[in-house]
Amino acid sequence: MKKNIAIIGGQWGDEGKGKIVDYIAENIDVVLRAQGGANAGHTVIVNGKKFIFHLIPSGIIHKNVKAVIGNGMVLDLAELINEIKFLNKNGIETAGRLFVSNRAHITLPFHKYIDQQGERSSKEKKIGTTGRGIGPTYMDKIARVGIRIADLYERETLREKLEANIARVNEIYGKFYGAIPFSYHEIAGELAAYADFIKPYVADTVSLIKGFEEQELSFLLEGAQATLLDVDFGTYPYVTSSNSSIGGLFTGSGFNPFLLNRSIGIFKAYCTRVGEGPFPTEQTGEIGEFLQEKGGEFGSTTGRPRRCGFFDLVSARYSCMVNGFSDIAITKLDVLSGLGEIPVCVSYEIDGKKIDEFPSQIKLLAKVKPVYKRFEGWKEDISNIKDFDRLPSQAREYIRYIESELKTRVSLIATGPERESLIER
């Protein structure tokens, strides 16, 4: 049987999962996404052309790959259609290769409005959402009032659900936020047009995946967001609204977990975070600016600058524990070139007491002081290096230390944004 591989972010997202997915997908039959929505931004650069995927699995760039959008995702249909058109315009065929679960929930205009207004009017500390309506869509899903792709093709069911949802939103949120009432006819008209466009792509993906499994096709499960943003395991409440660790890949797709052969955790050679929430190793001065500028640390979904800091072994160990990674990929190692010294956080300290575990209490995590082990930096440009033994000795020592501390093999190292800038060990 061919290898089935999961790709999961080990930090707070933006680790470069798209690049690793693109690299591995060349030898894979099926790539699937299982959670999140248009709040994701997976970037792949091919021959100088940048592709940013918010919904479609980024492995679709490879012409022999089938791409599946699973039942656990929440879909902004306008965004999905734009991505399909963009791919087709750039010579990447989607017909017969892209499949959209009929059980996936739909993000509607009022979900975005609720998300954005909730963030603006919050009297407490803001979460820092993307404003794409992801949380409110999942709220409706859990409340069992959500609208799914399958509902688009049952006219009476859609009418009943949409009328009830709009009435509820206009009554509750209209009073709370002073909203202009949403129009049933306007939204219904949009959905009708979207339904016609995506109909050739809609499938019972649970049965589809089962059929692919029986054919012994190989799978790449493409995680979105990352472990420290998982609604259960992340830095709650500063998290996303889905399970972005390994479990969400199975519940959001119907893929048989017993068929998984490898799980690869993606970590940057340093840490970044978008939005609010504690960030123990954050650097707000000259070093933070260096990492932000050299690493191009601006969100592919929101354009917001990312907060930057040093590699955090405490949170990385926690991610390895949650996901059971078989391998690790380290990305953006080239960004560290030029630093005279590279600290790595090996533990935390609170009120003079050392702790090695990642705290669940958000106020406690916000209080920790990182304890650093410092490594000598390197000045060489490593962006064209494709052999681990040709890296500067300081870079090799840095990678080997992370590998030994996490007790997990670093099998891939990205040394630049291009598809070819990758070391496989």
Residue pairs with C-beta under 8 A, 6 or more apart in sequence:
1 216
1 259
2 29
2 216
2 217
2 218
3 218
3 261
3 262
4 218
4 219
4 220
4 221
4 255
4 259
4 260
4 261
4 262
5 24
5 28
5 218
5 219
5 220
5 221
5 260
5 261
5 262
5 263
5 264
6 220
6 221
6 223
6 246
6 249
6 260
6 262
6 263
6 264
7 17
7 20
7 21
7 24
7 220
7 221
7 222
7 223
7 264
7 266
8 17
8 223
8 226
8 227
8 244
8 245
8 246
8 249
8 263
8 264
8 265
8 266
8 323
8 325
9 15
9 17
9 223
9 224
9 225
9 226
9 227
9 229
9 244
9 265
9 266
10 226
10 227
10 228
10 265
10 266
10 267
10 316
10 319
10 320
10 323
10 325
10 328
11 226
11 227
11 228
11 267
11 268
11 271
11 272
11 273
11 312
11 315
11 316
11 319
12 226
12 228
12 229
12 235
12 271
12 272
12 273
12 274
12 277
12 279
13 225
13 226
13 229
13 244
13 273
13 274
14 41
14 226
14 268
14 272
14 274
14 297
14 299
14 300
14 306
15 226
15 266
15 267
15 268
15 331
16 43
16 266
16 268
16 329
16 331
16 332
16 414
17 42
17 222
17 223
17 224
17 266
18 42
18 43
18 44
18 53
18 58
19 43
19 44
19 45
19 331
19 414
19 417
19 419
19 422
20 264
20 266
20 329
20 331
20 412
20 414
21 31
21 42
21 44
21 57
21 58
21 59
21 220
21 222
22 44
22 46
22 58
22 59
22 61
22 62
22 419
23 412
23 419
23 422
24 59
24 220
24 264
25 31
25 58
25 59
25 61
25 62
25 65
25 220
26 62
27 218
28 59
28 62
28 65
28 218
28 219
28 220
29 64
29 65
29 66
29 212
29 217
29 218
29 219
30 65
30 66
30 67
30 68
30 209
30 212
30 217
30 218
30 219
30 220
31 57
31 58
31 59
31 60
31 65
31 66
31 67
31 68
31 219
31 220
31 222
32 57
32 67
32 68
32 69
32 70
32 205
32 209
32 219
32 220
32 221
32 222
32 253
32 255
33 40
33 55
33 56
33 57
33 68
33 69
33 70
33 73
33 222
33 223
33 224
33 252
34 70
34 71
34 72
34 73
34 221
34 223
34 248
34 249
34 250
34 251
34 252
34 253
34 255
35 70
35 72
35 73
35 223
35 224
35 225
35 242
35 243
35 244
35 248
35 249
35 252
36 73
36 74
36 134
36 224
36 225
36 240
36 242
36 244
37 54
37 55
37 73
37 74
37 75
37 76
37 107
37 132
37 133
37 134
37 137
38 54
38 55
38 75
38 76
38 79
38 107
38 130
38 132
38 134
38 301
39 54
39 129
39 130
39 132
39 134
39 224
39 225
39 240
39 301
40 53
40 54
40 55
40 224
40 225
40 301
41 52
41 53
41 54
41 299
41 300
41 301
42 52
42 53
42 54
42 58
42 222
42 224
42 300
43 50
43 51
43 52
43 53
43 300
43 417
44 50
44 51
44 53
44 58
44 61
44 419
45 51
45 417
45 418
45 419
46 61
46 419
49 90
51 58
51 61
51 87
51 90
52 300
53 60
53 83
54 76
54 79
54 83
54 301
55 69
55 73
55 75
55 76
55 79
55 80
55 83
56 67
56 69
56 80
56 83
56 84
56 87
56 94
56 98
57 67
57 68
57 69
57 220
57 222
58 222
59 65
59 67
59 220
59 222
60 67
60 87
60 92
60 94
60 97
60 98
61 92
63 92
63 93
65 97
66 97
66 98
66 99
66 212
66 217
67 94
67 97
67 98
67 99
68 98
68 99
68 101
68 205
68 208
68 209
68 253
69 75
69 80
69 98
69 99
69 100
69 101
69 104
69 205
70 101
70 104
70 205
70 252
70 253
70 254
71 101
71 103
71 104
71 205
71 206
71 252
71 253
71 254
72 104
72 242
72 243
72 248
72 251
72 252
72 253
73 101
73 104
73 105
73 252
74 104
74 105
74 106
74 107
74 133
74 134
74 137
74 138
74 141
74 242
75 100
75 104
75 105
75 106
75 107
75 149
76 107
76 132
76 133
77 106
77 107
77 191
77 194
77 198
78 190
78 194
80 100
80 198
81 194
81 197
81 198
84 94
84 98
84 197
84 198
84 201
87 93
87 94
88 94
94 201
95 200
98 201
99 201
99 202
99 203
99 205
99 208
100 149
100 198
100 201
100 202
100 203
100 205
101 149
101 202
101 203
101 204
101 205
101 206
102 148
102 149
102 150
102 202
102 203
102 204
102 205
103 148
103 149
103 150
103 205
103 206
104 148
104 149
105 137
105 138
105 140
105 141
105 146
105 147
105 148
105 149
106 137
106 146
106 147
106 148
106 149
106 151
106 152
106 191
107 132
107 133
107 134
107 137
108 133
108 137
108 147
108 165
108 187
109 182
109 187
109 190
110 136
110 165
110 166
110 169
110 173
110 182
111 133
111 134
111 136
111 137
111 140
112 131
112 132
112 133
112 136
113 133
113 173
113 177
113 179
113 182
114 133
114 136
114 169
114 173
114 177
115 129
115 131
115 132
115 133
115 134
115 135
115 136
116 131
117 173
117 177
117 179
118 136
119 126
119 127
119 128
119 129
119 131
121 177
125 276
126 276
127 237
127 238
127 275
127 276
127 277
128 238
128 274
128 275
128 276
128 277
129 135
129 275
130 299
130 301
130 302
131 302
132 301
134 240
134 241
134 242
135 241
137 146
137 241
138 241
138 242
139 241
140 146
140 147
140 165
145 161
145 164
145 165
145 168
147 158
147 161
147 162
147 165
149 198
149 202
150 202
151 157
151 158
151 161
152 158
152 191
152 194
152 195
153 195
153 199
153 202
158 188
158 191
159 188
162 184
162 187
162 188
162 191
163 184
166 181
166 182
166 183
166 184
166 187
169 179
169 182
170 179
170 181
170 182
173 179
174 180
174 181
205 253
205 254
206 254
209 253
209 254
209 255
210 254
212 219
213 219
213 255
213 256
213 259
219 255
219 259
221 249
221 253
221 255
221 260
223 244
223 245
223 246
223 248
223 249
224 244
225 240
225 242
225 244
226 244
226 266
226 319
227 233
227 234
227 244
227 245
227 265
227 318
227 319
227 322
227 323
228 234
228 235
228 239
228 315
228 318
228 319
229 235
229 239
229 240
229 244
230 239
230 240
230 242
230 243
230 244
230 245
230 248
230 322
231 239
231 240
231 241
231 242
231 243
231 244
232 243
232 245
233 245
233 322
234 240
234 244
235 277
235 278
235 362
235 365
236 362
237 362
238 275
238 276
238 277
238 278
238 362
239 277
242 248
242 252
243 251
243 252
245 319
245 322
245 323
246 263
246 322
246 323
246 324
249 255
250 256
250 257
262 326
262 327
263 323
263 324
263 325
263 326
263 327
264 325
264 326
264 327
264 328
264 329
264 411
264 412
265 319
265 320
265 323
265 325
265 327
265 328
265 329
265 408
266 328
266 329
266 331
267 311
267 316
267 319
267 328
267 329
267 330
267 331
267 402
268 295
268 311
268 330
268 331
268 332
269 311
269 330
269 331
269 332
269 333
269 335
269 336
269 398
270 291
270 295
270 308
270 309
270 310
270 311
270 332
270 335
270 336
271 279
271 281
271 282
271 308
271 309
271 310
271 311
271 312
271 315
272 291
272 295
272 297
272 306
272 307
272 308
272 309
273 279
273 282
273 306
273 307
273 309
274 299
274 302
274 304
274 306
274 307
275 304
277 362
278 362
278 365
278 366
278 368
279 307
279 309
280 309
280 312
280 314
280 315
280 345
280 348
280 365
280 368
280 369
280 370
281 309
281 310
281 311
281 312
281 345
281 370
282 288
282 307
282 308
282 309
283 291
283 308
283 309
283 310
287 308
287 339
288 307
288 308
288 309
290 338
290 339
291 297
291 308
291 309
291 335
292 298
292 305
292 306
292 308
294 335
294 338
295 308
295 332
295 335
296 417
297 305
297 306
297 308
298 304
298 305
298 306
299 305
299 306
310 342
310 343
310 344
310 345
310 370
310 372
311 344
311 345
311 402
312 345
312 370
313 344
313 345
313 346
313 347
313 402
313 405
313 406
314 345
314 346
314 347
314 348
314 356
314 357
314 358
315 358
316 402
316 405
316 406
317 356
317 358
317 405
317 406
318 357
318 358
319 325
320 328
320 406
320 407
320 408
325 408
326 408
326 409
327 408
327 409
327 410
327 411
327 412
328 402
328 403
328 406
328 408
328 409
328 410
328 411
328 412
329 410
329 411
329 412
329 413
329 414
330 399
330 402
330 410
330 412
330 413
330 414
331 413
331 414
332 414
333 382
333 395
333 398
333 399
333 413
333 414
333 415
334 381
334 382
334 383
334 414
334 415
334 416
334 421
336 342
336 377
336 378
336 395
336 398
337 377
337 378
337 379
337 380
337 381
337 382
338 377
338 379
339 377
340 376
340 377
341 374
341 375
341 376
341 377
342 374
342 375
342 376
342 377
342 398
343 372
343 373
343 374
343 375
344 372
344 373
344 374
344 375
344 398
344 401
344 402
345 370
345 371
345 372
346 371
346 372
346 373
346 405
347 354
347 355
347 356
347 370
347 371
348 354
348 355
348 356
348 359
348 368
348 369
348 370
348 371
349 355
349 368
349 369
349 370
349 371
350 364
350 367
350 368
350 369
354 371
355 368
358 365
359 365
359 368
373 401
375 394
375 397
375 398
375 401
376 394
376 397
377 394
378 392
378 393
378 394
378 395
380 392
382 391
382 392
382 395
382 415
383 415
383 416
383 421
384 415
384 416
384 421
385 391
385 415
385 423
386 415
386 420
386 421
386 422
386 423
387 423
388 396
388 399
388 413
388 423
388 425
389 396
391 399
391 413
391 423
399 410
399 413
402 410
403 409
403 410
409 425
410 425
411 424
411 425
412 422
412 423
412 424
412 425
413 422
413 423
413 425
414 421
414 422
414 423
415 421
415 422
415 423
